[in-house]
Amino acid sequence: MSQQGAALQSYNNELVKCIEELCGKRDELHKSILQEEEEKQKLQNDIRVLTERLAKVNESLAKKLASRNEFDKTIAETEAAYMKILESSQTLLNVLKRESQSLKEKSTPAPGAPSQRNALPS
């Protein structure tokens, strides 16, 4: 019976050793789980912060894009108006040149016509 008792004791010691090893592995796994849960919380917080920042940047960007579009519209309208002014100025200049030439022609006596000096009594 002592052999059976010794075998039983050996089995018991080995069983205790296996259980202790399993408990050690479980503790290591538990520590790893806690670390990853902590990392997960940090990442979720980072995501929340970044999401808020992204929303603010998107809002700011939308406002700036709208402002730029207004600038583009104003510039286009101003350039169009300026081109109309240039065209009107060119037209006015052409009319003025024609009228000036016409007046010169009217004030210049035709060849053989009496000049105004000669027509006046002295």
Protein Blocks (a to p, Z undefined) as FASTA:
>chain_A
ZZmmmmmmmmmmmmmmmmmmmmmmmmmmmmmmmmmmmmmmmmmmmmmmmmmmmmmmmmmm
mmmmmmmmmmmmmmmmmmmmmmmmmmmmmmmmmmmmmmmmmmmmmmpccehiacfklmpc
ZZ
